[in-house]
Amino acid sequence: MLPPMQPDHDELMQRIARDLIDSYDEELELEIEDRHVDEAGAPASVDKAARAAYFRELFRLQGELVELQDWVQHSKQKVVILFEGRDAAGKGGVIKRITQRLNPRVARVAALPAPNDRERTQWYFQRYIAHLPAAGEMVLFDRSWYNRAGVEKVMGFCTDDEYEEFFRSVPEFEKMLVRSGIKLIKYWFSITDDEQHLRFLGRIHDPLKQWKLSPMDLESRRRWEEYTRAKEVMLERTHIPEAPWWIVQAVDKKKARLNCIAHLLEQLPYQDVPHPPVELPARVRNPDYLRQPVPENMYVPERY
């Protein structure tokens, strides 16, 4: 079989540039509050109508997420959402869009670091249990207990016995969560070999994103096929009726965000929660109160 054709240098640089533009869009999304898309600074080659349509749909879905949050809190639901996938697949970007306008006390993110020496001696699921939701909460796991089926297996961080025990335990563990009243939703973000290569190059060329490239990420490029085999085994052995896997096609990051959010909203029977009208009370003024001056040296210098 012939090796796949590699893009020429100019085409590669154009693709990296498009990816950087998409990154700028990400920052724009996180800053916009007036629901108007500012196209200033966008290259002429960018499809402004498509970008505007994307932002309009994103804002609409985020409005639905606020209604979902109200319903979760009002009806005392417990929701767990797992986000898995290869490095640079876009999991973090989707999580940001989901939580961007939500109350962090209701919708929180769990992104656990590598286990310490004590945690390595615990029951494998023990450190994840501490992050499960109480009534009225949603928890989004940016990677989860499925680390054992992926990175730990491929990198040799667990034994074969521990790996097999994980597959024996995880279906029962997830069934137990569902029986306890937790709604468990599992997403796998799928990208191509070529797309991951491009995104890694984009991170290398962007000083603001180089921190995202860990030695483990770089090693994952070399072991692409091993990760593919591990993913296939994981999906086959843990796709259960109580907690099925949902695959998100994530080569197009914008479409992946919209598709994932729209699908998430369909998984929960949320309803509009009526709220009493909000009235701003009159401020109480006390004629005996005298505000004390603040020393000048306590102020942050106004450089801008």
N, C-alpha and C positions, 0 to 999 in steps of 0.2 A: 504493500500500500504506500502510495506517495505521501510525503509529509504535507500538511496543509500549507497553502500559499500564505506567505507573510506579507502584510501591507507594506507599501513603500514608505519612505521616510515622510514625504509630504502628507500622505493620507494619514499616517499615524499621528503627526503633529496636529492635523486638523481635528482628529478625533479627541486628542487630549485637550485641545482648545474648547471643543464642544462640552467636554466633561467639566472643564473649569467653569464655563458659563453656567452649567447646571449647578455647580457648587455655589456660584454667586446667587443663583435663584434660591437656593436653600437658605442662605443668609437673609435674602430679601423676604422670604416667607416668614422668618422668625421675627422680623422687624415691623412688617406691615400691620397697622392697627385700624386704618381708616377704610379698608376694603377697596382701595384703589391701587391698581398696579402702576408703579412708576417705571416706565421703560427707558428712562435716561441712562445712557451709558451702554445700552445693549447694542451689539454689532448689527449692522444692517442685514446680515445673513440670517439672523435669528427670526423665526416665525413668531412675530409678536401676537398675532391673533391666537395661535395655539397656546402661547404662554398665558395670555389673558383668560382663555377658556379653562386652562388648568387651574389657575388661581381661583376663578369663580367656583369651580366644582370643589376644590379643596376647602374653601370657606364654607360652602354649603354642607359638606360632610362634617366639618368641625362643629358646625351648629347642631347637627344631629348627635354628635358625640357629647355635646353639653347636655342634650336631652337624655341621652343614655346615662350619663353620670348622675343626673337628678333622679332617674328611675332606680338606678343601683342603690343610691343612698336612701331614697324614700322607702323602697321595698326590701331593704336589708339583704340585697343580693351579695354573693361572694363570687368573684370572677378572677380566673387566672388565665393569662394569655402567654404562651411560650413563643419566642422568636428565635428560630434556629436557621442556620445556613452557613455557607462558606464565608471566609473573611472577605470584606468589601462587597458583600451581597446587598447591602442597603438596609439591614435590620435597624440600625440606629436611626437612620433617617425617617423610617416609618414610625418608630416609637416617638420621635420628637414631634411629628405631626399629630399623632394621636393625643399626646399629653400637653401639647402647646397651650391650649386654652382651657385645660381642665384644672380642677383643684388638686394640688399635690397631696392633700390629706385624704382624698378619695381615690385618685388614680396615681399610684406610685410605681417607680421602676426599681426592679431588683437586678443589679449587675454585680454578681459576686466575683471577688478576686480568686486567684488560685488558693486552694485550701492550705492552711498552715499545718504545722506538725501535729497539733492536737486534733484538728479536724480530720486529718488523714486516718486517725484511729477510730473515728466515730462511725456509726452506721451511715452508709453513703448518703441517704436522703436527709439526714438529720439537720444539716446546716440550711437546707432549702426550706424545711418545715417552718423555721422561725420567720420566714418572709411571707408565709401564706396569709391571705386576707381574713379579716374579721367581717362581720356583717356590715354591708354598706361600703365595701371597698373593692377596688380593682387593682390587681398586681400584674405588671408587665415584666416578664423575665427576659432580659437581654442575655440570652444563653441560659441554660437551665441544667437540670440533672442529666440531660442528654449529652453533656460533655463527655461522659464515660463512653458513650457509643461512638463518639467522633474523635476529638483531639486526644483523649486519654488512650484510646485504642491505637490510633495511628502513631502517636509519639511514644508509645510504650510506657505510659504513666500508670497503667494498671496491669494486673496479671490476667492471664487467660481465664482463670477461675473467677476473678472479680468481674470480668467482662461478661461471662456467662451468667453469673449470679444476678447481674444487673438486668439482663433480659428475662430472667425468671421472675424478678421482683417488680419491675416497673409496670407491667400490666395490672398486677394486683394493687400496687401503690396508687395508680391513677384511678382504678375502679373505686378504691376506698375514698379518694378525694371526691369523686363524683357522688358516691352514696352519702357523703357528709353534707352535700348541698352545694359544693363548689362547681361552677360551670368552668370546664377546662377546654381551652381552644389552643390548638397547636399549629404553628405556621412554619413551613420550610421555604426559605427564599432561594430560588434557583437561578444561577447565572452560568454563562458559558465560560469555558477556559479562556477564550479570547477576551471576553469582557472583564474578567478578573485581572488579566494581564494589563489591560488598558487602565483599569482603576488603580492598580498598584503603581503604574507609571505616573498617573496623575498625582498620586500622593507624594511620590519622589520629587516631582517638579513643583509642588506647592509647599512652601515652608510652613504654612499654617496647618498642614495636614500630615507632616512627616511624623508627628508623634503617634499617629494611628498605625504606623508600620512597626510592629514588634518583631523580634527575631522569630517568634512562633509563626507570625504571618508570612514572613519570607520563606520559612521552611515549608509552609503549607503549599506554596507554589510548586516546589520541587516534588511534593508528594501528592499532586493532584489526583492521580489515579487511585492511590490508597484511600484518600478521603472519599472518592466516588464509591468505591467498594463498601466502605464503612457506612456511607449514607444509605446505600441500597439495602444493606442488611438491617439497618436501624428502621427504615420505613416498613420493611417487610415484617419485622418481628414486633413492632409496637403500634401498628395501625389497627386500633381496636374500635368496636362500635361505640363504646362509652367515651372515647377520646380519639377521634380519627385525626390523621394528618391532613393539612391543606397545603398544597403547593402553590406558591406565588411566583409567577414568571417575572423575574426582576432585572432583566437586561435593560429595559427602559425604566429608570428609577421613578419618574413621575407617574407613569401608568401603574407601576407596582404599588406606589403609595395609595393612589385612588382606589385601585382594585382591592387592596387589603382592607382599607378602612370601610369601604362599601360592604365587603363580605363580612367583616366583623359585626357591623350593625345588623346584618341579617341573621346573625346567630343568636341574638338575644331579643326576647319579645318586649322590648321597652315601649313605654307609653308616655305621653306628655303628662307631667306632674303639675297640677294647678298650684300656683303660688299667689298669695294675697298681694295686692298692690303695695309697692314700696313707697313709703312716705318719709321724706327727710324731716326729722324733728327740728324745731327751732333751737338755735344755740342759746344756752343759758349764759347770761352775762352778769357777773358779780361786780358791782361798782367798787367794792373794797379790794379787788384783786389788782395788783400792780405787777406787770411782767418785768422780770429782772433782765438786765442786759447780759448778753453773752460776750465773754472776752474775745477780742479780735484774734488772738493767737490760737483759738479753737477752730476757726473756720478753715475749711479746705480752700487753698488758693484757687481763684477763678482764672484759670489759664485760657479758657475758651469762651 
